[in-house]
């Protein structure tokens, strides 16, 4: 399936503000495609040691999501994903992007969102659902 992805990056005074838009052509007749989604938010803060990030994941409330039994919050801004010895701890956006892209997830959109008084970089990932 052909995809067109438009990347727009604007570097502002407070940091990187980016938007990724994915557009998909209409589905072919008889084609059935079921996607699942994951939202990952990254919050940045400035510390004496440099810029720190905290990573939060949201898979929703569906018990059929492929990550429902493997995604666990370890502490504020850190989560682990996987089973047993195959567990990966994700505490920054680079580890998170590497993990999701190497496991078949695609970035659908990157945006800046404000929740309460905090600003996050939000990544929306999609993957074909396992049936």
N, C-alpha and C positions, 0 to 999 in steps of 0.2 A: 504494500500500500504506500503510495507516494505521500510524503509529508513535506510541507513547506514550513520552515522555521525562520522567523524573523527575530534577530537579536538587536536590541537597542541598549546601549550602555551610556549612562550619563554620570560623570564623576563630579560630585558636588562637594561643597565645603565640609559637610558632616560625614562624607563617606560615599560609598558606591550605591547608587540607586539604579537598579536595572529592571528591565521587563523582558520576558521571553514570551512570545506568542506562538502557539502551534495551531496550524489549521489543517484539517483533514478533509479529503474529498468525501462525497457521499458514499455510503456503503453500497456495494454491488448487490444486486438482487440475490437473495438466498444466503448472503454472508451474515453470519452471526458472530458478533464480537462483544465480549463482556469484559469490561475493564474494572479494576479496583484502584483506589487512590490512597495516597498517604500524604499528609501535610507535615512538613518539617519547618519549624521556626527557629531562627537563630537570633539571639539577643547579644548585642555587643556592649561592652563597657570599657572605659579607660581606667587602667590601674597604674601604679607606679612602675610596674614591670612591663607595661605595654598594653596592647588591646587584648582583652579577654572576650571569649565567646561562650555562650551557653546554648545547647542544642535541645530542642523539645520536639517530640514526635506525636502525631495524632493519627490514629487509624479509624476513628469513629467508634460506633458501638456494635458493629456487625460481628457476630460470632463466626461468620464464614470467611472473614478476611484472612489471607494467608499468613499474616504476621501476628494474629491474635494470641497465639501461645508462645511466640518466640521474642516478642518485644517487651522489655522490662525496663522501667525507670530505676536507675541505680541511685541517683541523687539529683539535686536541683541542677538541671542543665546537662545531665549525662544519662545516656541509656545504653543498654546492651541488647544485642539482637542475635538470635541463633539458639542452638541447642548444645548442651554438654561442652565438649572440647572445641566445638566449632563456634563458640560464642565470641562476638566482636564487640568491644566497648567503643561507643561513639561519643566523643566529647567535643568535637569541633566540626565545622562545616566541610573541611576537606575530607576527613575520614568518612563523614556521612555521604558526601557526593560520590566518593570512590566506592563505598559499599553498595549503594543503591544502583549505580550505573553498572557495576560488575555483576549484579544479580538480576539484570533484565528490566530494571525500572527506567523510565524515561522522564526527563524534566518536561512538564507541560507549561509551567509558568513560574516565574520568579518575580516577586513583588515586595514592596515595603508596606507593612501593615502596622496600624497603631491599635494596641489593645490596652484599654485603660490609659495609663500615662507612659506605657513602654512602647518603643518602636522595635519591630522585628523585621528581619528579612525572611520572607516566607517562600518555601519551595513546594510546589505541587508536583508530585510524582504520579505516574500511572503505569500499570502493568496489566497484561492480559490475565484475567482471572483463571485460576486452575479450576476446571470443572470436574 
